[in-house]
Amino acid sequence: MDDQADKKRVSIIIPALNEEASIFVTLKHLEALSPAPYEVIVVDGGSDDKTVEIVHAFAKTSSFPIKVVFSDQGRAKQINKGVHNAKGDIVAFLHADTWLSPDALSVMPNVLSNEKIGLAGFTAIIQGSERTWWMINFHHIIKTYYAPLIFRPHLFFKGARLLFGDQVMFMRRHDFETCGGFDDDMEIMEEANLCLKVVRAGLGRVKLVDRTVVTSDRRIAKWGGFKSTFLHFYIGILWGIGVSPKYLKQFYADFR
């Protein structure tokens, strides 16, 4: 293939831990993508349910390559391991309970064809079987802009925006490797930290793409809308003033 074709090959990295309730549906949504992913890499962090079994079974009939790799637990470590095993020119980080629109893999290379963009992600719509959390969705959108403006203004004016895993962040694999990827020891806010690293390294600005992806409301449904909004706001402020992510992790329970 020529260089231009290579730049359109997208490797999707899915960090997973005990995701048997979600992983099949997520993989099924990937079958609707046009173009198809170059490869899908599920990075398991030590599941003790049927996550890996489900992925292996799905891979047998999939129209695109799917493989499982194993990693120590932790989203940052798992994604780093996935990128290390990836072959595509673009890497996209997909949560196991988030679903892409059918044209997402044509949007990604189009966005990154602008060399001034180093990292991008979609607008996430959090919803469940009974409701869509519109106020929380709105807060997540404006947080992309106000958080770096308040806490990292020198980087904001260089193009820093804050994106998170639910937004299906994507970037050139070479740029990910150049900036050092995710920090392995960060258990929370690792995505925000990556956004800042990209800008600091001079790899380009961070872009919120005006296209949507859908992500599960399982955590918000467990906490409730008020508690979720408060915790996200509180954690964001503490992170912004330099509180250790290890301390912040205690506020962020993981529901599956």
C-alpha positions as CSV (number, residue, x, y, z in Angstrom):
1,M,0.0,0.0,0.0
2,D,1.1,3.6,-0.6
3,D,1.7,6.1,2.3
4,Q,-1.7,7.7,1.8
5,A,-3.5,4.4,2.2
6,D,-1.5,3.5,5.3
7,K,-2.6,6.8,6.9
8,K,-6.2,5.6,6.8
9,R,-5.6,2.3,8.7
10,V,-7.1,2.5,12.1
11,S,-6.2,0.2,15.0
12,I,-8.9,0.2,17.7
13,I,-7.6,-0.4,21.2
14,I,-10.2,-1.6,23.8
15,P,-9.0,-1.9,27.4
16,A,-11.2,-4.4,29.2
17,L,-11.7,-5.8,32.7
18,N,-14.7,-8.0,33.5
19,E,-16.7,-6.6,30.6
20,E,-18.8,-9.7,29.7
21,A,-21.9,-7.6,29.9
22,S,-20.8,-5.1,27.3
23,I,-18.0,-6.4,25.1
24,F,-20.2,-8.4,22.7
25,V,-22.4,-5.4,21.9
26,T,-19.4,-3.2,21.5
27,L,-17.8,-5.6,19.0
28,K,-21.1,-6.0,17.2
29,H,-21.3,-2.2,16.7
30,L,-17.8,-2.3,15.1
31,E,-19.2,-4.6,12.4
32,A,-21.3,-1.7,11.1
33,L,-18.2,0.5,10.6
34,S,-17.4,1.5,7.0
35,P,-14.6,1.4,6.4
36,A,-13.8,-1.5,8.7
37,P,-11.1,-1.3,11.3
38,Y,-7.6,-2.4,10.2
39,E,-7.5,-4.3,13.5
40,V,-9.1,-4.5,16.9
41,I,-7.0,-5.2,19.9
42,V,-8.7,-6.0,23.2
43,V,-6.3,-5.6,26.1
44,D,-7.5,-7.6,29.0
45,G,-6.4,-6.5,32.5
46,G,-7.0,-9.8,34.3
47,S,-10.7,-10.5,33.8
48,D,-12.2,-13.3,35.9
49,D,-15.4,-13.5,33.9
50,K,-16.1,-14.5,30.3
51,T,-14.7,-11.4,28.6
52,V,-11.8,-13.1,26.9
53,E,-13.9,-16.1,25.9
54,I,-16.5,-13.8,24.3
55,V,-13.9,-11.9,22.3
56,H,-12.2,-15.1,21.1
57,A,-15.6,-16.5,20.0
58,F,-16.5,-13.3,18.2
59,A,-13.1,-13.2,16.4
60,K,-13.8,-16.5,14.7
61,T,-16.5,-15.0,12.5
62,S,-15.4,-11.4,12.4
63,S,-14.8,-9.7,9.1
64,F,-11.8,-7.8,10.6
65,P,-8.9,-9.0,12.7
66,I,-9.4,-9.2,16.4
67,K,-6.8,-10.2,18.9
68,V,-6.5,-10.3,22.7
69,V,-3.4,-9.3,24.5
70,F,-2.9,-9.3,28.2
71,S,-1.6,-6.6,30.5
72,D,-1.4,-5.6,34.1
73,Q,-4.6,-3.9,35.3
74,G,-5.0,-0.2,34.7
75,R,-6.4,1.6,31.7
76,A,-3.2,3.5,31.0
77,K,-1.1,0.4,31.1
78,Q,-3.6,-1.6,29.0
79,I,-3.8,1.0,26.3
80,N,0.0,1.4,26.2
81,K,0.3,-2.4,25.7
82,G,-2.4,-2.2,23.0
83,V,-0.6,0.5,21.0
84,H,2.7,-1.4,21.4
85,N,1.0,-4.3,19.6
86,A,-0.8,-2.1,17.0
87,K,0.1,-1.9,13.3
88,G,-2.2,0.8,12.1
89,D,-1.1,4.4,11.5
90,I,-3.9,5.8,13.6
91,V,-4.8,4.4,17.1
92,A,-8.2,4.9,18.6
93,F,-9.0,4.2,22.3
94,L,-12.5,2.7,22.8
95,H,-14.1,1.9,26.1
96,A,-15.8,-1.5,26.2
97,D,-19.2,0.2,26.7
98,T,-19.0,2.9,24.1
99,W,-20.3,2.7,20.5
100,L,-19.0,4.4,17.4
101,S,-21.1,5.8,14.6
102,P,-20.8,3.8,11.3
103,D,-18.6,6.5,9.6
104,A,-16.3,7.1,12.5
105,L,-13.3,5.5,10.8
106,S,-13.6,7.7,7.8
107,V,-13.8,10.8,10.1
108,M,-10.7,10.0,12.0
109,P,-8.2,10.2,9.1
110,N,-9.9,13.2,7.7
111,V,-9.5,15.0,11.0
112,L,-5.8,14.0,11.3
113,S,-5.1,15.0,7.7
114,N,-4.7,18.4,9.3
115,E,-1.1,18.2,10.6
116,K,-1.9,20.9,13.2
117,I,-4.2,18.5,15.1
118,G,-2.3,16.1,17.3
119,L,-5.1,14.4,19.2
120,A,-8.9,14.4,18.7
121,G,-12.0,12.8,20.2
122,F,-15.8,12.7,19.6
123,T,-18.6,14.3,21.5
124,A,-19.9,11.6,23.9
125,I,-23.6,11.2,24.5
126,I,-24.1,9.4,27.8
127,Q,-27.4,7.4,27.7
128,G,-29.0,4.3,29.1
129,S,-32.1,2.3,28.4
130,E,-34.4,4.8,30.1
131,R,-32.8,8.2,29.5
132,T,-30.2,10.4,28.0
133,W,-28.3,12.6,30.5
134,W,-28.4,15.9,28.7
135,M,-27.2,18.2,31.4
136,I,-24.2,15.9,32.2
137,N,-23.5,15.7,28.5
138,F,-23.5,19.5,28.2
139,H,-21.2,19.8,31.2
140,H,-18.7,17.4,29.7
141,I,-18.7,19.4,26.5
142,I,-18.0,22.8,28.2
143,K,-15.5,21.2,30.5
144,T,-13.4,20.3,27.5
145,Y,-12.8,24.1,27.2
146,Y,-13.1,25.7,30.6
147,A,-10.9,23.2,32.5
148,P,-7.7,23.9,30.5
149,L,-8.5,27.6,30.2
150,I,-8.7,27.9,34.0
151,F,-6.0,25.5,35.1
152,R,-3.5,25.4,32.2
153,P,-4.1,28.8,30.4
154,H,-0.6,28.8,28.8
155,L,-1.4,25.4,27.2
156,F,-5.0,26.4,26.4
157,F,-3.8,29.1,24.0
158,K,-1.5,26.6,22.4
159,G,-4.5,24.4,21.6
160,A,-5.0,22.2,24.7
161,R,-8.4,20.9,25.3
162,L,-9.4,18.1,27.8
163,L,-10.8,14.9,26.4
164,F,-11.7,11.7,28.2
165,G,-12.0,8.0,27.4
166,D,-15.7,8.0,26.7
167,Q,-15.0,10.4,23.8
168,V,-13.0,7.8,21.9
169,M,-9.7,9.6,21.6
170,F,-7.6,9.0,18.5
171,M,-4.2,10.1,17.2
172,R,-1.3,9.1,15.0
173,R,0.5,6.1,16.4
174,H,3.8,7.8,15.8
175,D,2.8,10.8,17.8
176,F,1.5,8.6,20.7
177,E,4.9,7.0,20.8
178,T,6.7,10.3,20.5
179,C,5.0,11.9,23.5
180,G,5.4,8.7,25.6
181,G,1.8,7.6,25.6
182,F,-0.2,7.3,28.8
183,D,1.6,7.5,32.1
184,D,1.5,3.9,33.5
185,D,1.1,4.9,37.1
186,M,-1.9,7.2,36.6
187,E,-5.1,5.5,37.6
188,I,-7.4,8.4,36.9
189,M,-7.2,11.6,34.7
190,E,-4.7,9.8,32.4
191,E,-6.6,10.9,29.3
192,A,-6.5,14.6,30.4
193,N,-2.8,14.2,31.1
194,L,-2.2,12.8,27.6
195,C,-4.0,15.8,26.1
196,L,-1.5,18.1,27.9
197,K,1.5,16.0,26.9
198,V,0.6,16.2,23.2
199,V,0.5,20.0,23.3
200,R,3.6,20.3,25.4
201,A,5.5,18.1,22.9
202,G,4.5,20.4,20.1
203,L,2.6,17.6,18.3
204,G,-0.4,19.8,17.6
205,R,-3.6,21.0,19.2
206,V,-6.4,18.9,20.7
207,K,-9.7,18.9,18.9
208,L,-13.3,18.0,20.0
209,V,-14.9,16.6,16.9
210,D,-18.5,17.7,16.2
211,R,-19.7,14.1,15.8
212,T,-21.2,11.9,18.5
213,V,-20.5,8.5,20.0
214,V,-22.8,6.8,22.5
215,T,-21.5,5.6,25.9
216,S,-23.2,3.7,28.7
217,D,-24.7,5.5,31.7
218,R,-23.9,2.6,34.1
219,R,-21.7,4.6,36.4
220,I,-24.0,7.7,36.4
221,A,-27.1,5.5,36.8
222,K,-25.5,4.0,39.9
223,W,-24.4,7.4,41.4
224,G,-27.3,9.5,40.2
225,G,-27.0,12.7,38.2
226,F,-26.3,15.1,41.0
227,K,-23.6,13.0,42.6
228,S,-22.0,12.3,39.3
229,T,-21.8,16.0,38.3
230,F,-20.5,17.0,41.7
231,L,-17.8,14.3,41.7
232,H,-16.6,15.1,38.2
233,F,-16.4,18.8,39.0
234,Y,-14.7,18.1,42.4
235,I,-12.2,15.7,40.9
236,G,-11.5,18.1,38.1
237,I,-10.7,21.0,40.5
238,L,-8.4,18.8,42.6
239,W,-6.6,17.6,39.5
240,G,-6.3,21.1,38.2
241,I,-4.6,22.3,41.4
242,G,-2.2,19.4,41.3
243,V,-3.7,16.8,43.7
244,S,-2.2,13.3,43.1
245,P,-4.3,11.0,40.8
246,K,-3.6,8.2,43.4
247,Y,-5.6,10.2,45.9
248,L,-8.3,11.1,43.4
249,K,-8.9,7.4,42.5
250,Q,-10.7,6.8,45.7
251,F,-13.7,8.9,44.5
252,Y,-14.1,7.1,41.3
253,A,-15.6,3.7,41.7
254,D,-15.8,1.4,38.6
255,F,-19.1,-0.1,37.9
256,R,-19.7,-2.9,35.4
